[in-house]
Amino acid sequence: MADYTDPAFRARIDKIAIDTIRNKMSDTVYFKDRDSKFIWNNVGHAMQLGVSGPDALIGKSDFDFFPKDFAQSARDTEITVMASGEPICDIIEELILDDNNVRYFMASKYPLYNEAGEIIGTWGVSKDVTEQKLLERELQRSYSKMEMLARVDDLTGLYNRRYFYEKLEQLTSLYNGREDGSTFSIVIMDVDDLKMINDQYGQLNGDIVLRNIADLLLSNTKKADTCFRIGGDEFAIALMDSDKMKALGIAKQIINSIASNPVSFEGREEKITVSAGLVTYDKENPSLSELLSVAERKVNKSKREGKNQVSF
């Protein structure tokens, strides 16, 4: 049985360990002097940098192999490590090679001491984590897409009822914090006589009406505003920085635009109209449920009084 305390045995194990790290380890291992020049490297590092072997790296630095910004970032980190005597671990380094080629490395850097305990440079380990990073980004994109799909109405492409309430909460929080007196308004509208369209021409043509209205809502509102389909034939718009009079002008414009764009069914054109209700948020009376209840009552008022109008 080996005597693990025997100096000769320890020296042999040290050599095996160093040779293994130098020749077999796929992650990069390197030692640098105080000027960040390489003084020892493993084969994995040489392969990553495309040179014949570790000895070809001696006396060179990251500036000889990487873009200036990347090399300078590594140098700045090493200066910090040497000044503080503290390692900096698990840094994610982004290496942009060109528009279509980016590599990511997880690096850890440590101070390098001599026999007298003086810091004479740094040493470090880095691992290529490009595949992992790209997978994380793809998963994040997929998650974001799923989040978006959960907020969007399939038929019209507008935001749905769920996000309508979410957005109103965001807006009340935003405008409650403002001191300039600005506010937002909500327009809720029902399509007039959509059941008649569905009964006479079929639901597929009714869907064309809904998509047409969605397009007109988007074309008559600003990018900062948000349009929703919140029910079968019910739409809503959140108008940013809009008091009652400003919102009324926008609502009338939308109603006129919808009425002025008839939809063609089986060679016949049908005029489409909507009935709308307008409410403006008042942070002195911040109840959203009451605000929406008032809006619905105003929609019903528009229907009772002849449709194709906005009540406010």
N, C-alpha and C positions, 0 to 999 in steps of 0.2 A: 504494500500500500504506500502511495506517495506521501512524503512528509511535506505538507503544505507550507511549513515554516522554513524549510531548507532554502538558503539564499540561492543556490544553483537552480533549484526547482522554480523559485519565484522569478528568477531572471529568464528562465525558459518560457514560463507562462506569459511574462510581460512581452517577450518577443512574439509569441504566437498571437497574443491579443492585438499587438500593434500591426503585425503583418495581416491579420484578418481585417482589421479596420481599413488598412491601406489598400488591400487588394480585392476584398470581397464585398465590402459595404456599398450598397447602391446609393444611399444618401451621400451628399458631399460633406467631407470633413476637411477643414483647412486651418492652418496657423499663419498668423501675419505678424510682422514687426510693427513698431510704432508708426511707421509711415504707410501702414496697410499694404505692404508688399508681402507676397506669399513666401513663406519659408518652409512650409510642409503641406502636402496635399495628398489626398487618396486618389486612387484610380478612378473612382466614380466622379470626382470633380474634374479630372482631366478629360474624361469622356464627355461630360456635360459641356465643357468649353471647347471640345473638338481639337485637342492637342494630342501629341503622341504619347504622353505619359506625365506623371506627377513632376518629374524633374524639369519639364518644359515650362512649368509655371513659376519656378523659383525666380524671385526678383521682379516678377510682374505684379500687376494689381488689377482690380476690377475695371479700371479705366481702359485697360488694354483689350477688354472683351465685351464690355457692355456699353449701352448709351450713357452719355455723360450724366444725365439726371439720375439714372438708376445707380450708377457707380458712386455719385456724390452722396446720395441718400445712405448707401451702405457705409461710406467713409464717415459721415456725420454720426451715425449710430455708434461706430467703433470709437470715435473720439469721446463720445459720451460714456461709453463703457470704461475706457481707460481713465477718464477723469474721475469717475465715481467709484470704480472698483466693483460695480454691481453689474450682473448679467442683465441682458434684455432678451426675453424669450418669446417665442411664438409670434414673431413679426410676420405679417403677410406682405410679401414683396411682389409688386406687379411689374413685369417686364414686357414692355410693348415693343415688339419687333417690327411690326408694320400694321396696317389697318386691319388685316385679317389674322394676325398671329400675336396672341398675348399668352404669356406664361406666368404662372403664379408659384411662388415658393414660400414655404414656412421656414423661417430662419430663427436660430437662437445664437446669440453672441456672448462670449464670456471673456473676462480679463485673463491674460496669460502672464504668469509669474515666473521669475527665475529662482534660483536656489536661495537667494537672499530675501525673497518675498517682495521683490520690486516688480512692478508691472512693466513688462517689456513688449507688450503687443496685445493681440486678441486671438481667440480661436473660436471656431463656430461650426455649426452643423446646419445644413439646409436640406429640405425635401421638396421635390416637385409635387405640388398639390393641384396642378392645373385641372385634371379630370374631376377631382372632387369639387373644386371651385366652380367649374362650368356646370356640374350637376346641381350644385346648390342654386346657381342662378336660374337654371332651367326649372327647378322645382319652385323657385320664387315666382318666376313668370307664370307657371301653371297655376300657382295659388292665386296670384293677382288676377289671372284670367277667370278663374272660378269665382273669385269675389265679385268681379265685374258682372259675370253672367248672372249671379244671384241677385244683382241689383237692376238688371235690364229686362224689359218686357220683350219676349221673343218676337211678337208680331210686328211691333212698331219700331223697335230699337230705342225707344225712350226709356228713361228710368222707371222702375215699377213702384208700387205702393209702399213696399218695404223701405226702399231708399227715400221715398217722399218723407216719411216720418223721421228718418235718420237725418235728412238734410234740414228739416225744420228745426230739429234740436240743435244742429250746428249753427244755424242762422240766428236763433234766439241767443245762444251763448255769445256769438260774435257781436251782435248789435246791442246786447245788454252791457257789453264792455265799452261801448263807444260813448263819447261825451259830446259829439258834434250834432246830435239830434237826428242823424240819418236812420233810416229804417228800411224794411223790405215789405213787399206786398205779395199776396197770393191770389191767383186767379184760378178758380175751379170752373170747369165747363162740361156740360153734357151735350152729346150729339142729339139733335132734334130728330125724332122719328126714325132712328136707326132700325127699330124692329120692322117698320114698314119696308125699308130697303131689303132687310134680310128675308122677309116673307115674300116679297115680290121678285127679287133677283137672286136670292140665295146668299148664304153666309159668306161664301168666298168673295162676292162682290161687296158685302158689308165690310169685309176685312180690307178691301181696297180703299174704302172710305176712311177707315181708321188710319191706314198708312198715309193716305193723302193729307189728313189733318195733322198727323205727326210731322210731316215734311213742312207744312205751312207754319206750324208752331216754331220749328227750328229756324226757318228763314225769316221770321218776324221778331225774333228775340236776339239779345246779345249773347256773346259767348259766356259771359259771367252769369247769365240767367240759367235756370235749369227747368227742363220740361219732363213731365211724367205722364204715363198712362196709369191711372190709379183704380180703374175698374173696367168693366166691359165696354161701356161707351163714355167713360168719364176720364177727363184729362185735367192736369193741373200745371201751373207755371209758378215758379218762385222768382220774383223780379228783384234783383239786388239794387240797393240804393234808390228805391222808388217809393215816393210818398203816394197818397191816393190819387192826386191829379195826374202825376206822371204815369202811374200804372193804368189809370183809366184810358189815357191816350193809347197806350200799347194794347190794352184789351180790345178797344174798339177797332184798332187797326187789324188785329188778328181775326176778329169776328167778320169784318168786312172782307178780308182776304179769303176766308173760308167760303163765304157766300158768293164771292166773285169767281170762284174756281169750281164750276160744276164738274161732276164725275159722269163719265159716259158708261152706260150699261146697255148692252145689246142694241147699240145704235141710237139710244136715247140719252140725252143729257139730263141729269137730275141735280137740282140745286141743293147743296148741303148747308145746313146752318147749325149753329150751336147756341145754347143758352148759358150765360156765365154769371158768376158771382165774384165780386172783388172785395177783399178785406186787406187792411194794412195793419201790421204788427205795432203794438203799443207796449213798450216795456213797463208802463205803469199798470197794465192789465195783461200779464204775461201768459195767461192760460191758453195753451195751444188747442186743447179740446174745444174750448169755447170759441176760439177764433175760427176753427174749421166748421163748427156747428153754425156759426153766423154765415160763413161762406155758402154752406149748403142751403140755408134758408134763402139766401139771395139768388142762388141758382133757381130754386123753385119759384121765386117771385118773377124772374125773367120768363120762365115757362108760362106762368099764369097770365102774364101781361103781353103775350104774343110771340115769344121765342125770338131767336136771332138778335139778342141784345145782351148787355151787361148791366146788372144791378149792383149798386154800390152804397 
